Amino acid sequence: MTIPETASLFQALTLAFWRFQGLAATTLFTAVLQAIEARARAELDAQFPGRFRHKGRQPRQWQLPFGRVRLPLVKLWDRLAQRTVYPLKEALDLPARVRWSEETLLPGYRLAVIQSFRQSQKAVRGMAPDGRAPSHHTLHRRFQDFAAQLDPVPDLTHRPGPKPSAYQQADGTKLKLQAGGHNLGPTDLRLVVGSRTPLGPLEVLDYSVGDSWEAIAERLRRRFPTPPKVLVSDGEEGIPEALAGPETLPQRCLVHARRGLPFALYQDGVKKAGQGPIKAAFERIPGLQICQAELARLDPTDTAALQELLAASERAFAAIKRKLPVDRFPHTRRYVLGLIQDGLTYLRHLLATGQPLPLSTNRLESIWSRVLLRLKQIGRRWSASGALHMLAACLVYALHPERYAAIEAAVRGDDRPHVSILITSLETAWAS
């Protein structure tokens, strides 16, 4: 069998017997620990005759990947130093106050990201040889240290070429927090992703729980001093002001633009039955009804057709604006005026450069939906640190599964140099 070259002796033995998975692995593991303990005690007695007196035993147990190991540790009284000595602790580093080894809990961590800690407890129990598992509270607590190693925002600044912050998308939602079993109310859960090209693979640029858009922008500027070329958002107040630079093109998400009109009318006191005429006028704005696939089919060299599409959209905007006097429709008018400028950014940019832009935050919403399913539907209230750790784990699991697997491999010791061990007897194992 092979074990990590730099592992502690207890971890090395645990990994070795886990990979061995032979019959009576717990009995053999216990026998090896007893042999190490006996040898360490004999060396102490030989080196310091008469100094140590037997003081009884202290029971210890560990739940390891291959089963539960119980071992009463021998206690010696050091007459000279006036303290208790454990020979086995002198010979190797025993896990302090940790009953469940990290390797045992890894399958539970993975399931906790996509389901719940109760379901992950059942998974650990199903894989354990003796059908035992820690409580879901223990899994939750131990998961925090594991998730702290998961960083969905790797250092990408050293890579040549365009930075992943060139084309940014930002979105946020509310999340319920708790502390000590008490409800703390909602806080902001926010995510910024980016790509190197308009429709390139998305990479996480920033994620936060409770931070303002200004604080997020400050972190982004430290990592990426150049403001984004394009910023796509759903119209949430504060995003363009914080994240956009002087040369940034702000593009409103057209999907959210179409969805947001009924709410703006509702804020102005217009009930659903009376919204029909304004909705119909809004649907006659051709530039807001286009999707990404339809944009890809437009010919960027046909400037006449593009100019006509832009002109028709602006005429339709002017027509709907006349239907919205400011004294009666303050919210709806402000909403529509914002779309005149930011909703048609993609069309003006296509006319000027011939390059398409993202029209919506749909790709971000796809990632967001998987994260929010775990954070808002399965888990309903979180501590601030727990929510941040689970957010990081969900993002790494969804966007960078290879990085998640690498952290698991590091916990198992697969990423370290290995040495081969042949155990033929307890004495030979100790000598190795």
N, C-alpha and C positions, 0 to 999 in steps of 0.2 A: 504494500500500500504506500501511498505518497502523502506527505503532510507538508504544510508551509515551513520553509526553512527558518523564518523569523518568529514563528508562533511560540507562545508560552507552552510549557510542557503540558499543562492541563488541557489547553485548547488543542494542542497537537494530538494528544491521546483521544480527545473527544472526536476530532475529525477522522482520525485513523479508524476508530471503532465504528463510527458512523458509516464510513465507506466500506468497511469490512462487512457489516450487517450480517454477521454469522449468528448461529444459534448461541444462546446464553451470552450475548455480548455484554449485558450488564454485569453478569457474574465474572466474566473475564476482566472487565474494566475495574471492578471492585478489587479483584485479586491483584491487578497491577498496582493500584493505589496502595493496597496493604503491603505489597512487596517494597514499594518505594518508602513507605512509612517505616517498615521494619529496618530497612537498610539505614535510613537517616537516624533512627534511634540508636542503632548499633554504633554508628560513627560518632554520635555524641557521647555515648558511654565509653567508647574506646579513647576518645580524645580528652574527655574530662571525667575520669573515674570518680564515682561517688558524688558528683555534683548535682545530678538530677534524680529526683524521687518520683515514682509513679503516683499520679494524682487522679486516676480514673479516666473516663472517656466522655466526650461531648458529641451527641448525635448530630450529624449533618446529612442533608440529602439534596440532590440535584436532579432536575428533570431534563435529561439529555435527549438528543434526537432518537436514540435507540432504546429509550426507556428510563425508568427512575432508578437512580443509584443511591443507596443508603450506606453510610459509612460512619461508625462511631470513631471520632478522632481521639487518638491517644493524647493525654495531657501529662506533662511532666512539670515538676516544680523545681525551678532553678534556685538552689540554696544560696548561691553567690549573688545573683542579681535580684533575688527576691521577686520573681515574676513567674507566670505560667508560660510554658513553651509547648508548642504543638510541632512535633517532628515533621509531620507532613507539610505543614505550612512553611517550615524552614527549607524543605526540599523543593517545593514548587508553589506557584502563585495560585491559591484557590480563589474562585470567584467570591467576592464579598457580598453577602446579602442578595445574591442573585440565584434564584432557584431554577429558572428556566433559561436554558442557553439560547443565545440569539439565533443560532442555526435552526432550532426547533420552531421558532416563531415566524421565520421568513414567509412560509406559505400563508400564514394568517395576515401578515402585513399586506401582502399582495391582494388578498381578497378584501381586506378592509378598505382599500382604495376604491373599489368598484361596488362593494355592497356595504355591509355594516360590521362593526366589531363583534356583534353577537354571531353573525354568520361566519366570521373568521375564526371565532372560538370553536365552532362546530367543525370547521375544516381541520384545525390543529388536532382536535380530538379524534377525528376520523383517520388521520395519518399516524397518530402515535401508536406504538405497538401495544401499549397497555390501555389505550382508550382514554387517557387523561389529558386535560388541557387547562391552562390558566383561565381565570375569569376574564370576561370581556373588559373589565376595568383595568386589569393588569396588561392586557394586550394594548389597550389605548395608551396607557402610561409608557410602555416600552416602545410603542410605535413613534412617540414624539422624538426620541433620540435617533431612531432610524431615519425618520423623515427630515430631520435637521441636516442630514448629509445630502439630500436631494436638492439640487439647485437647477431650476428650469432656465436660469439666465446665465449661461456659461460665458467666459471671457472670449468674445469674438472680435475684439477691436484689432487684434494683431493680424487677422487674415487680410490678404490683399483684395483689391477690388471694391465694389460698392458695399456699404455697410448694411446690416439688416434693418437699420433704422430709416432707410431712405423712404420707404412707403409704410406708414404707420396706420394702425387701426386701434381705437380705444373704446372701451365700454366699461360700464359699472352697474352695480345692483346693490340692494340692501340685504344685510344678513343680521339675524338675531344673535346677540351675544349674551353670555351668562358668566357669572363668577360666583363660586361658593354656593351654587344652587339657586342664585337670585338672578332674575331677569334684568339685564342692563340696557335693553332696548336695541334698536337697529343701529348698524354702522355700515360704512361704505366698503364694499368689496370691489376692487378695481383691477383691470388688466389692460396692458398695452402690448400689442404684438407688432411685428414688422417683417418686411421682406426686402430682398435686395433688388428685385425687379417688380413691376406692377402686380403680376400674378404669380410670383415665385413662392416657394415654401415659406410658411409662416414660422417665425421664431419669437419666443417670449422675450420682451424687452424689460418689462417691469410688472410686478404683481404686488398687491398690498391689501391689508385689512386696516381700515380706519384712517388711511392717509389721504390728504387733500390732493387735488390735481397739481397744485403748485409744488408740493413736496415731491410728487412723482416726476414732474418736469425738471426739478433740480437734480434728482438722481440721474435722469436720462442725459441731461446736459454734461454731467461729469463723465459719463461713459461715451457719449456720442455728442461732441461739441457742435457738430453741424446740424441745424434743424432739419426736419424731414422735408422731402420734396412734396409729398402729398400726405394729408391727414384725413382719414375717413372716420366719421363718427355718426352717431344716431341723433345728434342735435342736443345732447345733454349740455346744459349750461356749464361753462367753465372749461370744457375740453379744448376748444380752439384757442381760447385766450391763454391757457397755460402751456400747451404743447406746440402750437404753431409758431414758426418764425416769420420774419418779414417776407421771405420769398416762398413760404409754404402755400400750397394750393389746398384750401379746405374743401372737401367734398362731402356733402350730406348723403347719408345712406338713403337710397331711393326707396328701399323696402320700408324703412321706418317712416320715410316722408309720406308714403301712401297710407300707412297705418295711423299716423299721428293726427290727421285732419279731424276725424270724428271726436277725439278727445278735446282738441282745441275748440271745436264748436260746442261741445258739452260745457266747457269752462265759460263760454259766453251765454249759456242758458238755452242753447238750441237743442231741443230734444230730437230723438232719432227720426221721428216722423217729419220734422221740418228741415232735415239736413240734405234731402235729396237734390234740390237745385244746385246747391254749392258743391256737393260731391260730383255732380254731373259736369259742372264747369271745370272742376279740378281734373277730372279724367280726360278732359279735352286738351290738357297740356302734354303734347307728345313727348317732350324731352324727359318727363318724369315717369312715363309708362314703359320705358325701355329696360331691358335686362342685360346682363353681361354677355350672354350668347348673341343677342341681337346687336349689341355694340361691336362684337367681333366680326359680324358680317357686314358692317358699314365699310365703305371704301374710303380710306382717309384722303385719297387723291381727288375724290369727287367733292371739291369744295363747294360747288353750287348746291348740291343736295344737303350738305351739312349746314350751310348758311341758311337754307330754307327751313330746315328742322329747328335751328336756333331761333330764327325770326318767328316761326309759327308758335314756338313755345313762349316767347316773350309776349306775343300778341294775346295768347290765351291767359297768360299771367295778368296782363293789363285788364282783360275782360273780367276775371274773377276778382281783381282788386276793386273794380267799380261796384261789385256786389257786396263789398265788405266795408261799409262806412265805419270809421274809427270809433265813433261814439257807441255803436251797437256791437261791433265785433272786434274789440281790442286784442284779444288773445289770438283769434284766427287770423286777423290781418298781420300781426307781428309774425306769426308762424309762416304765412304765405310769403311775406316780404323776405324772410330769411332764406326761403327755398329759391327765390328768384336769383339770388347771388350764388349761394353755395350748392344748390341742387344741379345747376347746369355747368359747373366747373369743368366736368369731364368733356363736355361738348366744345367749350371754348378752347380747352387744351388740345383736343383732337384737331381742331381747325388750325391752331397755331403751330403744332409740332408733328402731327400725324401719329402720335402715340396714345394708346388707350390708357385709361385709368380704372382702378376698381370703382364700381358703382355702389357697392353695398358692403356691409359688415357681415355678410352671410357666412364667410369662412371663419371669422372670429366667433360668430354665434354658434357654429357647429361645435367648436371647442368648448365654448362657454356652456352650452347645454349639457355636455357630459359632466362638467365640473359642478354646475348648479344642481344637477340631479343628486349628486352625493352630498352637497353642502346645504341644500335647502329642502330636499324632499326626503332623503333617507335620514340624514342628520339635520335637526331643526334648530338647535341652539349650540353654540360653540364658545369656548374661551377664545380670546384673541390669538394666543399662541397656537392653540389647537387648530383653529381655522386656517391660520397661515401655513402650518405644516401640512394640513390636508390639501390645501390649495396647491402647494408646491408639489406634493406627491401626485395629485391628479394631473397636473400639467406635464410633469416628467413622464408619467405613465402613458398619457395620451399622445404627446408630441415626440418624446425621445425614449421609446421603450428599450433601446439598446443601452442608454445611460442608466435606466432603472435596473436592468439586468446586471450591469457592471458593478453597481453598488451592492447588489445581492451577492455577486461573486466575491467582492472584497470582504464581506462579512464572513463568507465561507472560507476565505483564505485562498481562493482560486487564482487571485492576481499576484501572489507572491511566489518566489522561487521555491521549488519543492525538492525534498530529498526522499529517497526510497528507503523503506524500512521493511525488514523481514523479521517477523516475530516467531521464534521457534520455541521459546520458553520464557518464563517470567524473568529469569536472570539475564537472558540475552536481550530481552526488550529493555531492561534497565540499563544494560551496558550501552545499547544503541543511543 
